[in-house]
Amino acid sequence: MATTTAATTPDDLAAVKRPRAPRGHAILVKRVHGYLWKKDKDLFAHLVERHKLRMTETFTFEVERWLSGAFELTVNELPDFKTPRDDWPGRQPKPNNAKVGVRFVADLPDKLYKRFKLQCVKLDCSMIEVTSALIQRWNAEHGGR
């Protein structure tokens, strides 16, 4: 009777190993749509300059570093969240906790995605994934792709 845990042939051993993308091929990525924000009101200078945005937002240095070099980033100006929005069901922001955020679309390798998410939690930033329907609606309302 054969055991299910033993890998005896080279083919079996190869199947057990984690698959890796061949050189020159794209690595599997996770597309992330979301918002990043922090409760500061200073200028988020390098994003404003690079994407020609008017923005009242700043992040800590670590998050700026992630955003500036870690992956391809599309940033759009967001409305502030002083009033509840109908496309965020159940979300009731506090009046003194208004948020102005950076909307991003990123293709992240899985490992980087997890690290980035942890970084956001550690630095008290929010990364909220939204449904594709909301993204389509947001893009339609704001003349995006």
C-alpha positions as CSV (number, residue, x, y, z in Angstrom):
1,M,0.0,0.0,0.0
2,A,1.5,3.3,-1.1
3,T,1.7,6.2,1.4
4,T,0.4,9.6,0.3
5,T,3.1,11.6,2.0
6,A,6.2,10.0,0.4
7,A,7.5,11.5,-2.8
8,T,9.8,9.0,-4.5
9,T,10.3,9.9,-8.1
10,P,11.8,13.2,-9.4
11,D,8.4,14.0,-10.9
12,D,6.7,13.6,-7.5
13,L,9.4,15.7,-5.9
14,A,8.9,18.5,-8.4
15,A,5.2,18.4,-7.8
16,V,5.8,18.9,-4.0
17,K,8.0,21.9,-4.5
18,R,6.3,25.3,-4.8
19,P,5.9,26.3,-8.4
20,R,8.0,29.3,-9.4
21,A,7.6,31.5,-12.5
22,P,10.2,30.7,-15.2
23,R,12.7,33.5,-15.8
24,G,11.2,36.1,-18.2
25,H,7.6,35.2,-17.4
26,A,5.3,37.3,-15.3
27,I,4.9,36.4,-11.7
28,L,1.4,35.8,-10.5
29,V,0.0,38.9,-9.0
30,K,-3.0,40.0,-7.0
31,R,-4.8,43.1,-8.3
32,V,-5.7,45.4,-5.5
33,H,-8.1,48.3,-5.6
34,G,-8.4,50.4,-2.5
35,Y,-7.9,53.5,-0.5
36,L,-5.0,54.4,1.7
37,W,-5.3,57.2,4.2
38,K,-4.0,58.6,7.4
39,K,-5.5,61.4,9.6
40,D,-2.8,64.0,8.8
41,K,-3.6,67.1,6.8
42,D,-0.1,68.0,5.4
43,L,0.8,67.8,1.7
44,F,1.7,64.4,0.4
45,A,4.4,66.0,-1.7
46,H,5.9,63.4,-4.0
47,L,2.5,62.0,-5.0
48,V,1.2,65.4,-5.7
49,E,4.2,66.2,-7.8
50,R,4.4,63.0,-9.7
51,H,0.6,62.7,-10.4
52,K,-0.2,66.5,-10.6
53,L,-2.8,66.2,-7.8
54,R,-4.1,68.7,-5.3
55,M,-4.0,66.7,-2.1
56,T,-4.0,67.2,1.6
57,E,-2.6,64.0,2.7
58,T,0.6,62.6,4.2
59,F,1.8,59.2,5.2
60,T,4.7,58.1,7.3
61,F,8.0,57.7,5.5
62,E,7.7,53.9,5.3
63,V,4.4,54.1,3.4
64,E,5.7,56.8,1.1
65,R,8.6,54.5,0.3
66,W,6.2,51.6,-0.5
67,L,4.1,53.8,-2.7
68,S,7.0,55.4,-4.5
69,G,9.0,52.4,-5.5
70,A,7.4,49.1,-4.6
71,F,4.9,48.7,-7.4
72,E,3.1,50.4,-10.3
73,L,0.6,52.8,-8.8
74,T,-2.3,54.7,-10.2
75,V,-3.5,57.5,-7.9
76,N,-6.6,59.5,-8.2
77,E,-7.8,62.4,-6.0
78,L,-10.5,61.4,-3.6
79,P,-13.4,63.3,-2.0
80,D,-13.1,63.7,1.7
81,F,-15.1,61.4,3.9
82,K,-16.8,64.0,6.2
83,T,-20.2,62.7,5.2
84,P,-21.3,59.1,4.8
85,R,-21.4,58.0,1.2
86,D,-24.1,55.8,-0.2
87,D,-21.6,53.5,-1.8
88,W,-20.0,52.6,1.6
89,P,-23.0,50.8,3.2
90,G,-22.8,50.8,7.0
91,R,-19.9,53.2,7.1
92,Q,-20.5,56.2,9.3
93,P,-17.4,58.3,9.7
94,K,-17.0,60.4,12.8
95,P,-17.2,64.2,12.1
96,N,-13.8,64.8,13.7
97,N,-12.2,61.9,11.8
98,A,-12.6,63.2,8.2
99,K,-10.4,61.3,5.8
100,V,-8.8,62.3,2.6
101,G,-7.2,59.4,0.9
102,V,-5.2,58.1,-2.0
103,R,-7.0,55.7,-4.3
104,F,-4.7,53.1,-5.8
105,V,-4.8,50.3,-8.2
106,A,-1.8,48.0,-7.9
107,D,-0.7,44.7,-9.2
108,L,1.2,43.1,-6.3
109,P,3.0,39.8,-6.1
110,D,1.4,37.8,-3.4
111,K,4.3,38.1,-0.9
112,L,4.5,41.9,-1.4
113,Y,0.7,42.2,-1.0
114,K,0.9,40.5,2.4
115,R,3.8,42.6,3.5
116,F,2.1,45.8,2.3
117,K,-1.1,45.0,4.1
118,L,0.9,44.3,7.3
119,Q,2.7,47.6,6.9
120,C,-0.5,49.5,6.5
121,V,-1.9,48.0,9.7
122,K,1.4,48.7,11.6
123,L,1.4,52.3,10.5
124,D,-2.3,52.9,11.2
125,C,-3.2,53.3,7.6
126,S,-6.3,51.7,6.0
127,M,-6.3,49.5,2.9
128,I,-9.8,48.8,2.0
129,E,-10.5,46.5,-0.9
130,V,-13.7,47.3,-2.7
131,T,-15.8,45.4,-5.1
132,S,-15.3,45.7,-8.8
133,A,-18.8,47.1,-9.1
134,L,-17.8,50.0,-6.8
135,I,-14.6,50.6,-8.7
136,Q,-16.6,50.7,-12.0
137,R,-19.1,53.1,-10.5
138,W,-16.3,55.3,-9.0
139,N,-14.6,55.4,-12.4
140,A,-17.8,56.2,-14.2
141,E,-18.6,59.1,-11.8
142,H,-15.1,60.5,-12.0
143,G,-14.3,59.9,-15.7
144,G,-11.7,57.2,-15.1
145,R,-11.0,54.2,-17.2
